[in-house]
Amino acid sequence: MNSKLAIVIATAIIIGGSTLWLVLADEDKPGTSANNNIMKYKGLPQSLDQYYTEPEHPGMPFEYLSEMYKLGESMMGIPVNMRQGDYMNACISFEEFSQNYEYSSGMVPKWKKYYNQKAIDELGCALEGADPDAICEAMGKVGETCSDCHLDTMTPVYYKYYWGDFREVMIETPAGPLPWKQAKMNYLLVGFDGIGVNIKEGDQDGAQQSFELFNSMFDNMKDACLECHDSVPRYYVSEDIQTMIEDMGANISDGNLIVANDLRYGIGDSCHRCHIVHMPPQYAKVDGK
């Protein structure tokens, strides 16, 4: 394959991939903490709010994301057809992309600065002339503004429209419903770490008591996950982790404390993986406190 064509395709994949990430992120609304020190001060245009109302059909992306998806897919049509030597359909894909580009440029007036109509026009001319060098250069210019917009706006968008706040989530505890942090520190961790403490001390009865507290609190935490997640758990609190917890409890009851503690480390690894995903956006919400 021509090296210049490969560059064109790679550029489109990067841009399209960023758009696809936006759409895929819609399911469970995770995020990262990039730029979390400045996101709250940058602000987002109020005109964006109208595109982030609840979708008419459950499971569909927000309106703005839907338009970004159309934009990315139509752009990908250009290198897809070029790779197949079909310049006619590459030009047709460009026309669709050009229309989507123009439409999306007007959705948020303050973001119009990220759109480079000159590069779009140059891309169209290059396609008409089937000039790979000119196509590569024009797509590179378009890609630069796409990337600039994503770098500046993605994290604030996640912050405002996607990331939940654990401070608003309550967990059932022996003392009644408590805020997430309080329930975790006073009951969930006391149970989990208590297992290890008692195993280290050779206290089987104490380990059993700690296990019972942890086991019940894990179930309560799993229920609290539904505050944000509406899909069947596939990790962190999924059936495989529940099986490990049950096996740990059985080994404690049987006096196999070393085996039980090994299982506890495996469960803890799953906890840590959950923290990696959820703690950065939460710290962004509370300025790291």
Phi and psi in degrees as GROMACS dihedral restraints (atoms count N, CA, C in turn):
[ dihedral_restraints ]
;  ai    aj    ak    al  type     phi  dphi    fc
    3     4     5     6     1   -55.5    20    10
    4     5     6     7     1   134.2    20    10
    6     7     8     9     1   -63.5    20    10
    7     8     9    10     1   -36.0    20    10
    9    10    11    12     1   -67.8    20    10
   10    11    12    13     1   -38.5    20    10
   12    13    14    15     1   -64.0    20    10
   13    14    15    16     1   -37.5    20    10
   15    16    17    18     1   -61.9    20    10
   16    17    18    19     1   -38.8    20    10
   18    19    20    21     1   -65.1    20    10
   19    20    21    22     1   -41.6    20    10
   21    22    23    24     1   -59.5    20    10
   22    23    24    25     1   -46.9    20    10
   24    25    26    27     1   -63.8    20    10
   25    26    27    28     1   -42.6    20    10
   27    28    29    30     1   -62.0    20    10
   28    29    30    31     1   -41.1    20    10
   30    31    32    33     1   -60.8    20    10
   31    32    33    34     1   -45.3    20    10
   33    34    35    36     1   -66.7    20    10
   34    35    36    37     1   -36.2    20    10
   36    37    38    39     1   -63.6    20    10
   37    38    39    40     1   -41.2    20    10
   39    40    41    42     1   -61.3    20    10
   40    41    42    43     1   -46.2    20    10
   42    43    44    45     1   -68.7    20    10
   43    44    45    46     1   -47.7    20    10
   45    46    47    48     1   -64.0    20    10
   46    47    48    49     1   -37.1    20    10
   48    49    50    51     1   -63.8    20    10
   49    50    51    52     1   -37.3    20    10
   51    52    53    54     1   -64.1    20    10
   52    53    54    55     1   -39.7    20    10
   54    55    56    57     1   -66.2    20    10
   55    56    57    58     1   -43.2    20    10
   57    58    59    60     1   -61.9    20    10
   58    59    60    61     1   -37.8    20    10
   60    61    62    63     1   -58.9    20    10
   61    62    63    64     1   -40.3    20    10
   63    64    65    66     1   -58.8    20    10
   64    65    66    67     1   -44.3    20    10
   66    67    68    69     1   -69.5    20    10
   67    68    69    70     1   -44.9    20    10
   69    70    71    72     1   -64.0    20    10
   70    71    72    73     1   -29.7    20    10
   72    73    74    75     1   -69.4    20    10
   73    74    75    76     1   -10.9    20    10
   75    76    77    78     1   -71.8    20    10
   76    77    78    79     1   -24.1    20    10
   78    79    80    81     1   -64.2    20    10
   79    80    81    82     1   -56.8    20    10
   81    82    83    84     1  -114.9    20    10
   82    83    84    85     1     0.8    20    10
   84    85    86    87     1    55.9    20    10
   85    86    87    88     1    52.7    20    10
   87    88    89    90     1   -84.4    20    10
   88    89    90    91     1  -175.9    20    10
   90    91    92    93     1  -170.4    20    10
   91    92    93    94     1  -178.0    20    10
   93    94    95    96     1  -122.5    20    10
   94    95    96    97     1   174.1    20    10
   96    97    98    99     1  -104.3    20    10
   97    98    99   100     1    16.7    20    10
   99   100   101   102     1   -57.9    20    10
  100   101   102   103     1   137.5    20    10
  102   103   104   105     1    62.7    20    10
  103   104   105   106     1    22.2    20    10
  105   106   107   108     1   -70.2    20    10
  106   107   108   109     1   -11.4    20    10
  108   109   110   111     1   -82.4    20    10
  109   110   111   112     1   -16.1    20    10
  111   112   113   114     1  -120.1    20    10
  112   113   114   115     1   -11.8    20    10
  114   115   116   117     1   -60.8    20    10
  115   116   117   118     1   -38.9    20    10
  117   118   119   120     1   -71.1    20    10
  118   119   120   121     1   -20.8    20    10
  120   121   122   123     1   -94.8    20    10
  121   122   123   124     1   -17.0    20    10
  123   124   125   126     1   -73.9    20    10
  124   125   126   127     1   -39.2    20    10
  126   127   128   129     1    73.8    20    10
  127   128   129   130     1   160.4    20    10
  129   130   131   132     1  -123.5    20    10
  130   131   132   133     1   147.0    20    10
  132   133   134   135     1   -60.0    20    10
  133   134   135   136     1   137.4    20    10
  135   136   137   138     1   -63.3    20    10
  136   137   138   139     1   -25.1    20    10
  138   139   140   141     1   -64.2    20    10
  139   140   141   142     1   -16.6    20    10
  141   142   143   144     1   -75.3    20    10
  142   143   144   145     1   -26.5    20    10
  144   145   146   147     1   -56.6    20    10
  145   146   147   148     1   -37.5    20    10
  147   148   149   150     1   -63.9    20    10
  148   149   150   151     1   -20.6    20    10
  150   151   152   153     1   -95.9    20    10
  151   152   153   154     1     1.3    20    10
  153   154   155   156     1  -120.6    20    10
  154   155   156   157     1    35.1    20    10
  156   157   158   159     1   -84.4    20    10
  157   158   159   160     1   164.8    20    10
  159   160   161   162     1   -59.2    20    10
  160   161   162   163     1   128.5    20    10
  162   163   164   165     1   -59.5    20    10
  163   164   165   166     1   147.8    20    10
  165   166   167   168     1   -61.8    20    10
  166   167   168   169     1   -38.5    20    10
  168   169   170   171     1  -109.5    20    10
  169   170   171   172     1   119.9    20    10
  171   172   173   174     1   -54.7    20    10
  172   173   174   175     1   139.7    20    10
  174   175   176   177     1    92.0    20    10
  175   176   177   178     1   -14.1    20    10
  177   178   179   180     1   -84.2    20    10
  178   179   180   181     1   153.3    20    10
  180   181   182   183     1   -71.3    20    10
  181   182   183   184     1   161.9    20    10
  183   184   185   186     1   -58.7    20    10
  184   185   186   187     1   159.1    20    10
  186   187   188   189     1   -57.5    20    10
  187   188   189   190     1   -43.2    20    10
  189   190   191   192     1   -63.8    20    10
  190   191   192   193     1   -41.9    20    10
  192   193   194   195     1   -65.4    20    10
  193   194   195   196     1   -35.9    20    10
  195   196   197   198     1   -61.7    20    10
  196   197   198   199     1   -40.7    20    10
  198   199   200   201     1   -68.4    20    10
  199   200   201   202     1   -37.3    20    10
  201   202   203   204     1   -65.0    20    10
  202   203   204   205     1   -35.9    20    10
  204   205   206   207     1   -64.1    20    10
  205   206   207   208     1   -44.4    20    10
  207   208   209   210     1   -61.3    20    10
  208   209   210   211     1   -41.2    20    10
  210   211   212   213     1   -62.7    20    10
  211   212   213   214     1   -48.2    20    10
  213   214   215   216     1   -65.1    20    10
  214   215   216   217     1   -41.0    20    10
  216   217   218   219     1   -67.4    20    10
  217   218   219   220     1   -41.4    20    10
  219   220   221   222     1   -67.1    20    10
  220   221   222   223     1   -34.6    20    10
  222   223   224   225     1   -66.3    20    10
  223   224   225   226     1   -40.3    20    10
  225   226   227   228     1   -63.5    20    10
  226   227   228   229     1   -24.3    20    10
  228   229   230   231     1   -61.5    20    10
  229   230   231   232     1   -26.9    20    10
  231   232   233   234     1   -66.7    20    10
  232   233   234   235     1   -57.5    20    10
  234   235   236   237     1   -68.5    20    10
  235   236   237   238     1   -29.9    20    10
  237   238   239   240     1   -59.1    20    10
  238   239   240   241     1   -48.4    20    10
  240   241   242   243     1   -72.4    20    10
  241   242   243   244     1   -34.8    20    10
  243   244   245   246     1   -63.2    20    10
  244   245   246   247     1   -40.3    20    10
  246   247   248   249     1   -62.2    20    10
  247   248   249   250     1   -29.8    20    10
  249   250   251   252     1   -92.2    20    10
  250   251   252   253     1     7.4    20    10
  252   253   254   255     1    71.3    20    10
  253   254   255   256     1    20.3    20    10
  255   256   257   258     1  -105.7    20    10
  256   257   258   259     1    80.3    20    10
  258   259   260   261     1   -69.8    20    10
  259   260   261   262     1   -27.1    20    10
  261   262   263   264     1   -63.7    20    10
  262   263   264   265     1   -48.2    20    10
  264   265   266   267     1   -74.3    20    10
  265   266   267   268     1   -23.8    20    10
  267   268   269   270     1   -63.3    20    10
  268   269   270   271     1   -39.7    20    10
  270   271   272   273     1   -68.6    20    10
  271   272   273   274     1   -36.9    20    10
  273   274   275   276     1   -65.1    20    10
  274   275   276   277     1   -42.5    20    10
  276   277   278   279     1   -61.3    20    10
  277   278   279   280     1   -37.9    20    10
  279   280   281   282     1   -62.2    20    10
  280   281   282   283     1   -42.1    20    10
  282   283   284   285     1   -60.5    20    10
  283   284   285   286     1   -42.3    20    10
  285   286   287   288     1   -65.1    20    10
  286   287   288   289     1   -44.0    20    10
  288   289   290   291     1   -61.0    20    10
  289   290   291   292     1   -43.0    20    10
  291   292   293   294     1   -60.9    20    10
  292   293   294   295     1   -42.3    20    10
  294   295   296   297     1   -65.3    20    10
  295   296   297   298     1   -44.3    20    10
  297   298   299   300     1   -64.2    20    10
  298   299   300   301     1   -37.3    20    10
  300   301   302   303     1   -63.7    20    10
  301   302   303   304     1   -46.2    20    10
  303   304   305   306     1   -63.9    20    10
  304   305   306   307     1   -42.6    20    10
  306   307   308   309     1   -64.4    20    10
  307   308   309   310     1   -48.3    20    10
  309   310   311   312     1   -66.2    20    10
  310   311   312   313     1   -28.0    20    10
  312   313   314   315     1   -65.3    20    10
  313   314   315   316     1   -22.6    20    10
  315   316   317   318     1   -97.3    20    10
  316   317   318   319     1    -3.5    20    10
  318   319   320   321     1   -68.5    20    10
  319   320   321   322     1   -42.2    20    10
  321   322   323   324     1  -124.8    20    10
  322   323   324   325     1    96.5    20    10
  324   325   326   327     1   -51.1    20    10
  325   326   327   328     1   -38.5    20    10
  327   328   329   330     1   -70.0    20    10
  328   329   330   331     1   -15.0    20    10
  330   331   332   333     1   -98.1    20    10
  331   332   333   334     1     3.8    20    10
  333   334   335   336     1   -62.5    20    10
  334   335   336   337     1   -23.5    20    10
  336   337   338   339     1   -62.4    20    10
  337   338   339   340     1   -21.0    20    10
  339   340   341   342     1   -80.8    20    10
  340   341   342   343     1   -11.2    20    10
  342   343   344   345     1   -94.9    20    10
  343   344   345   346     1   134.1    20    10
  345   346   347   348     1  -117.4    20    10
  346   347   348   349     1    87.7    20    10
  348   349   350   351     1   -64.6    20    10
  349   350   351   352     1   -31.1    20    10
  351   352   353   354     1   -61.7    20    10
  352   353   354   355     1   -41.8    20    10
  354   355   356   357     1   -65.1    20    10
  355   356   357   358     1   -35.3    20    10
  357   358   359   360     1   -64.3    20    10
  358   359   360   361     1   -45.4    20    10
  360   361   362   363     1   -61.8    20    10
  361   362   363   364     1   -41.6    20    10
  363   364   365   366     1   -65.1    20    10
  364   365   366   367     1   -36.6    20    10
  366   367   368   369     1   -64.8    20    10
  367   368   369   370     1   -41.6    20    10
  369   370   371   372     1   -61.8    20    10
  370   371   372   373     1   -43.8    20    10
  372   373   374   375     1   -64.5    20    10
  373   374   375   376     1   -40.2    20    10
  375   376   377   378     1   -64.8    20    10
  376   377   378   379     1   -38.3    20    10
  378   379   380   381     1   -67.3    20    10
  379   380   381   382     1   -40.7    20    10
  381   382   383   384     1   -61.1    20    10
  382   383   384   385     1   -34.4    20    10
  384   385   386   387     1   -91.2    20    10
  385   386   387   388     1     1.3    20    10
  387   388   389   390     1    50.1    20    10
  388   389   390   391     1    45.3    20    10
  390   391   392   393     1  -103.1    20    10
  391   392   393   394     1   100.2    20    10
  393   394   395   396     1   -57.7    20    10
  394   395   396   397     1   -38.9    20    10
  396   397   398   399     1   -62.3    20    10
  397   398   399   400     1   -47.0    20    10
  399   400   401   402     1   -68.2    20    10
  400   401   402   403     1   -37.1    20    10
  402   403   404   405     1   -62.5    20    10
  403   404   405   406     1   -45.9    20    10
  405   406   407   408     1   -60.6    20    10
  406   407   408   409     1   -44.2    20    10
  408   409   410   411     1   -65.2    20    10
  409   410   411   412     1   -43.7    20    10
  411   412   413   414     1   -67.5    20    10
  412   413   414   415     1   -42.2    20    10
  414   415   416   417     1   -66.4    20    10
  415   416   417   418     1   -32.5    20    10
  417   418   419   420     1   -62.7    20    10
  418   419   420   421     1   -40.3    20    10
  420   421   422   423     1   -66.7    20    10
  421   422   423   424     1   -41.7    20    10
  423   424   425   426     1   -62.9    20    10
  424   425   426   427     1   -44.4    20    10
  426   427   428   429     1   -61.6    20    10
  427   428   429   430     1   -34.3    20    10
  429   430   431   432     1   -61.5    20    10
  430   431   432   433     1   -44.4    20    10
  432   433   434   435     1   -71.2    20    10
  433   434   435   436     1   -35.0    20    10
  435   436   437   438     1   -60.3    20    10
  436   437   438   439     1   -48.2    20    10
  438   439   440   441     1   -64.1    20    10
  439   440   441   442     1   -40.2    20    10
  441   442   443   444     1   -60.2    20    10
  442   443   444   445     1   -43.1    20    10
  444   445   446   447     1   -64.4    20    10
  445   446   447   448     1   -45.1    20    10
  447   448   449   450     1   -61.5    20    10
  448   449   450   451     1   -43.5    20    10
  450   451   452   453     1   -63.9    20    10
  451   452   453   454     1   -37.8    20    10
  453   454   455   456     1   -80.5    20    10
  454   455   456   457     1   -31.1    20    10
  456   457   458   459     1  -117.3    20    10
  457   458   459   460     1   -21.3    20    10
  459   460   461   462     1   -59.8    20    10
  460   461   462   463     1   -49.9    20    10
  462   463   464   465     1   -65.0    20    10
  463   464   465   466     1   -45.0    20    10
  465   466   467   468     1   -59.4    20    10
  466   467   468   469     1   -34.8    20    10
  468   469   470   471     1   -66.0    20    10
  469   470   471   472     1   -45.5    20    10
  471   472   473   474     1   -58.7    20    10
  472   473   474   475     1   -44.2    20    10
  474   475   476   477     1   -57.9    20    10
  475   476   477   478     1   -44.9    20    10
  477   478   479   480     1   -82.5    20    10
  478   479   480   481     1   -42.1    20    10
  480   481   482   483     1  -105.6    20    10
  481   482   483   484     1   -10.4    20    10
  483   484   485   486     1  -122.2    20    10
  484   485   486   487     1   -48.6    20    10
  486   487   488   489     1   -71.6    20    10
  487   488   489   490     1   125.3    20    10
  489   490   491   492     1   -78.7    20    10
  490   491   492   493     1  -178.2    20    10
  492   493   494   495     1  -128.5    20    10
  493   494   495   496     1   116.4    20    10
  495   496   497   498     1   -62.3    20    10
  496   497   498   499     1   -21.3    20    10
  498   499   500   501     1   -65.8    20    10
  499   500   501   502     1   -18.7    20    10
  501   502   503   504     1   -94.3    20    10
  502   503   504   505     1    -2.8    20    10
  504   505   506   507     1   -98.4    20    10
  505   506   507   508     1   131.1    20    10
  507   508   509   510     1  -106.5    20    10
  508   509   510   511     1   144.8    20    10
  510   511   512   513     1  -122.3    20    10
  511   512   513   514     1   135.7    20    10
  513   514   515   516     1   -68.9    20    10
  514   515   516   517     1   135.0    20    10
  516   517   518   519     1  -135.6    20    10
  517   518   519   520     1   172.4    20    10
  519   520   521   522     1   -58.6    20    10
  520   521   522   523     1   -20.4    20    10
  522   523   524   525     1   -99.2    20    10
  523   524   525   526     1    11.5    20    10
  525   526   527   528     1    97.9    20    10
  526   527   528   529     1  -178.9    20    10
  528   529   530   531     1   -64.0    20    10
  529   530   531   532     1   131.6    20    10
  531   532   533   534     1  -132.7    20    10
  532   533   534   535     1   155.0    20    10
  534   535   536   537     1   -57.2    20    10
  535   536   537   538     1   152.2    20    10
  537   538   539   540     1   -48.6    20    10
  538   539   540   541     1   -52.4    20    10
  540   541   542   543     1   -61.5    20    10
  541   542   543   544     1   -44.4    20    10
  543   544   545   546     1   -66.9    20    10
  544   545   546   547     1   -42.1    20    10
  546   547   548   549     1   -64.8    20    10
  547   548   549   550     1   -39.6    20    10
  549   550   551   552     1   -65.4    20    10
  550   551   552   553     1   -48.9    20    10
  552   553   554   555     1   -70.5    20    10
  553   554   555   556     1   -40.0    20    10
  555   556   557   558     1   -87.9    20    10
  556   557   558   559     1   -19.6    20    10
  558   559   560   561     1  -131.6    20    10
  559   560   561   562     1   -54.1    20    10
  561   562   563   564     1   -62.4    20    10
  562   563   564   565     1   -51.0    20    10
  564   565   566   567     1   -70.6    20    10
  565   566   567   568     1   -35.0    20    10
  567   568   569   570     1   -60.4    20    10
  568   569   570   571     1   -39.9    20    10
  570   571   572   573     1   -69.9    20    10
  571   572   573   574     1   -48.0    20    10
  573   574   575   576     1   -65.0    20    10
  574   575   576   577     1   -52.5    20    10
  576   577   578   579     1   -69.0    20    10
  577   578   579   580     1   -28.9    20    10
  579   580   581   582     1   -62.2    20    10
  580   581   582   583     1   -32.3    20    10
  582   583   584   585     1   -60.2    20    10
  583   584   585   586     1   -50.1    20    10
  585   586   587   588     1   -63.9    20    10
  586   587   588   589     1   -40.6    20    10
  588   589   590   591     1   -61.6    20    10
  589   590   591   592     1   -46.2    20    10
  591   592   593   594     1   -71.1    20    10
  592   593   594   595     1   -34.6    20    10
  594   595   596   597     1   -63.7    20    10
  595   596   597   598     1   -42.4    20    10
  597   598   599   600     1   -61.1    20    10
  598   599   600   601     1   -34.0    20    10
  600   601   602   603     1   -85.7    20    10
  601   602   603   604     1    -3.5    20    10
  603   604   605   606     1    72.6    20    10
  604   605   606   607     1    23.6    20    10
  606   607   608   609     1  -100.1    20    10
  607   608   609   610     1    94.1    20    10
  609   610   611   612     1   -66.3    20    10
  610   611   612   613     1   -42.4    20    10
  612   613   614   615     1   -62.7    20    10
  613   614   615   616     1   -42.1    20    10
  615   616   617   618     1   -64.6    20    10
  616   617   618   619     1   -39.5    20    10
  618   619   620   621     1   -63.4    20    10
  619   620   621   622     1   -37.3    20    10
  621   622   623   624     1   -65.3    20    10
  622   623   624   625     1   -42.7    20    10
  624   625   626   627     1   -63.6    20    10
  625   626   627   628     1   -43.5    20    10
  627   628   629   630     1   -64.5    20    10
  628   629   630   631     1   -38.9    20    10
  630   631   632   633     1   -61.6    20    10
  631   632   633   634     1   -44.4    20    10
  633   634   635   636     1   -61.3    20    10
  634   635   636   637     1   -39.2    20    10
  636   637   638   639     1   -66.3    20    10
  637   638   639   640     1   -47.4    20    10
  639   640   641   642     1   -62.3    20    10
  640   641   642   643     1   -43.7    20    10
  642   643   644   645     1   -60.3    20    10
  643   644   645   646     1   -44.9    20    10
  645   646   647   648     1   -68.6    20    10
  646   647   648   649     1   -38.6    20    10
  648   649   650   651     1   -70.4    20    10
  649   650   651   652     1   -33.2    20    10
  651   652   653   654     1   -62.9    20    10
  652   653   654   655     1   -42.4    20    10
  654   655   656   657     1   -62.9    20    10
  655   656   657   658     1   -41.3    20    10
  657   658   659   660     1   -66.2    20    10
  658   659   660   661     1   -39.2    20    10
  660   661   662   663     1   -63.8    20    10
  661   662   663   664     1   -41.8    20    10
  663   664   665   666     1   -58.3    20    10
  664   665   666   667     1   -40.8    20    10
  666   667   668   669     1   -64.3    20    10
  667   668   669   670     1   -37.8    20    10
  669   670   671   672     1   -67.7    20    10
  670   671   672   673     1   -24.7    20    10
  672   673   674   675     1   -59.3    20    10
  673   674   675   676     1   -25.7    20    10
  675   676   677   678     1   -68.1    20    10
  676   677   678   679     1   -10.6    20    10
  678   679   680   681     1   -61.2    20    10
  679   680   681   682     1   -31.2    20    10
  681   682   683   684     1  -116.4    20    10
  682   683   684   685     1   -35.8    20    10
  684   685   686   687     1  -101.5    20    10
  685   686   687   688     1   132.5    20    10
  687   688   689   690     1  -117.4    20    10
  688   689   690   691     1     9.2    20    10
  690   691   692   693     1  -100.9    20    10
  691   692   693   694     1   162.6    20    10
  693   694   695   696     1   -66.4    20    10
  694   695   696   697     1   128.2    20    10
  696   697   698   699     1   -59.2    20    10
  697   698   699   700     1   132.5    20    10
  699   700   701   702     1  -115.3    20    10
  700   701   702   703     1    -3.0    20    10
  702   703   704   705     1  -163.9    20    10
  703   704   705   706     1   168.0    20    10
  705   706   707   708     1    69.5    20    10
  706   707   708   709     1   -56.8    20    10
  708   709   710   711     1  -122.6    20    10
  709   710   711   712     1    26.5    20    10
  711   712   713   714     1   -81.2    20    10
  712   713   714   715     1   178.3    20    10
  714   715   716   717     1   -62.4    20    10
  715   716   717   718     1   -34.6    20    10
  717   718   719   720     1   -64.7    20    10
  718   719   720   721     1   -35.7    20    10
  720   721   722   723     1   -72.0    20    10
  721   722   723   724     1   -39.6    20    10
  723   724   725   726     1   -60.8    20    10
  724   725   726   727     1   -37.8    20    10
  726   727   728   729     1   -64.1    20    10
  727   728   729   730     1   -40.5    20    10
  729   730   731   732     1   -62.0    20    10
  730   731   732   733     1   -39.5    20    10
  732   733   734   735     1   -64.8    20    10
  733   734   735   736     1   -43.7    20    10
  735   736   737   738     1   -62.7    20    10
  736   737   738   739     1   -41.6    20    10
  738   739   740   741     1   -64.7    20    10
  739   740   741   742     1   -37.8    20    10
  741   742   743   744     1   -62.5    20    10
  742   743   744   745     1   -44.7    20    10
  744   745   746   747     1   -62.2    20    10
  745   746   747   748     1   -40.5    20    10
  747   748   749   750     1   -64.5    20    10
  748   749   750   751     1   -39.5    20    10
  750   751   752   753     1   -70.0    20    10
  751   752   753   754     1   -33.9    20    10
  753   754   755   756     1   -64.4    20    10
  754   755   756   757     1   -44.6    20    10
  756   757   758   759     1   -61.5    20    10
  757   758   759   760     1   -35.3    20    10
  759   760   761   762     1   -84.8    20    10
  760   761   762   763     1    -3.5    20    10
  762   763   764   765     1    85.2    20    10
  763   764   765   766     1     8.8    20    10
  765   766   767   768     1   -88.2    20    10
  766   767   768   769     1    70.8    20    10
  768   769   770   771     1   -70.3    20    10
  769   770   771   772     1   -34.0    20    10
  771   772   773   774     1   -66.2    20    10
  772   773   774   775     1   -44.1    20    10
  774   775   776   777     1   -62.4    20    10
  775   776   777   778     1   -42.2    20    10
  777   778   779   780     1   -60.6    20    10
  778   779   780   781     1   -41.2    20    10
  780   781   782   783     1   -69.0    20    10
  781   782   783   784     1   -35.1    20    10
  783   784   785   786     1   -61.9    20    10
  784   785   786   787     1   -41.3    20    10
  786   787   788   789     1   -64.4    20    10
  787   788   789   790     1   -36.4    20    10
  789   790   791   792     1   -61.1    20    10
  790   791   792   793     1   -38.2    20    10
  792   793   794   795     1   -65.7    20    10
  793   794   795   796     1   -37.2    20    10
  795   796   797   798     1   -64.7    20    10
  796   797   798   799     1   -40.2    20    10
  798   799   800   801     1   -65.7    20    10
  799   800   801   802     1   -41.0    20    10
  801   802   803   804     1   -62.3    20    10
  802   803   804   805     1   -33.7    20    10
  804   805   806   807     1   -63.6    20    10
  805   806   807   808     1   -39.2    20    10
  807   808   809   810     1   -65.6    20    10
  808   809   810   811     1   -38.8    20    10
  810   811   812   813     1   -59.2    20    10
  811   812   813   814     1   -45.0    20    10
  813   814   815   816     1   -62.4    20    10
  814   815   816   817     1   -40.3    20    10
  816   817   818   819     1   -63.9    20    10
  817   818   819   820     1   -36.1    20    10
  819   820   821   822     1   -65.5    20    10
  820   821   822   823     1   -40.3    20    10
  822   823   824   825     1   -62.2    20    10
  823   824   825   826     1   -40.1    20    10
  825   826   827   828     1   -57.9    20    10
  826   827   828   829     1   -38.3    20    10
  828   829   830   831     1   -77.8    20    10
  829   830   831   832     1   -42.8    20    10
  831   832   833   834     1   -95.8    20    10
  832   833   834   835     1   -26.3    20    10
  834   835   836   837     1   -73.1    20    10
  835   836   837   838     1   -39.2    20    10
  837   838   839   840     1   -56.4    20    10
  838   839   840   841     1   -48.9    20    10
  840   841   842   843     1   -66.2    20    10
  841   842   843   844     1   -32.0    20    10
  843   844   845   846     1   -68.2    20    10
  844   845   846   847     1   -41.4    20    10
  846   847   848   849     1   -63.4    20    10
  847   848   849   850     1   -32.5    20    10
  849   850   851   852     1   -64.9    20    10
  850   851   852   853     1   -34.4    20    10
  852   853   854   855     1   -67.0    20    10
  853   854   855   856     1   -33.6    20    10
  855   856   857   858     1  -115.7    20    10
  856   857   858   859     1    21.9    20    10
  858   859   860   861     1    57.6    20    10
  859   860   861   862     1    34.2    20    10
  861   862   863   864     1    79.9    20    10
  862   863   864   865     1     2.3    20    10
